């Protein structure tokens, strides 16, 4: 969803809503990162998904296309904004922190 032409407060609210969707949803839990690997837990099966690269095919392992389209809509069509979704994941990972040897560790947030 394009945010051109809207005020900063509205942009911030949209950003926070997307971050909340990534951090609190019925499909997956963001566990964290370690170097190039990103760790997620599938809530339905309990399985751990390790993504070394982010792309549409990989993030569809986390949630169905409809979920991504609902939270990261394109201005046209029924697809989702891949760039916005991937950017959201990259922004939420530092909030969650490091994930090493199956354990979450505290990471300092230097934002």
PEQUI-V696154 format. One record per run of one state. SS is the DSSP state (2 for helix, 1 for strand, 0 for the rest). FROM is the first residue (numbers start at 1). TO is the last residue. If there is no record, write none. Layout:
[[SS & FROM & TO] [SS & FROM & TO]]
//
This chain:
[[0 & 1 & 7] [2 & 8 & 23] [0 & 24 & 27] [1 & 28 & 34] [0 & 35 & 36] [1 & 37 & 42] [0 & 43 & 47] [1 & 48 & 51] [0 & 52 & 55] [2 & 56 & 59] [0 & 60 & 64] [2 & 65 & 71] [0 & 72 & 72] [1 & 73 & 73] [0 & 74 & 79] [1 & 80 & 80] [0 & 81 & 81] [2 & 82 & 96] [0 & 97 & 97] [1 & 98 & 100] [0 & 101 & 102] [1 & 103 & 104] [0 & 105 & 111]]
//
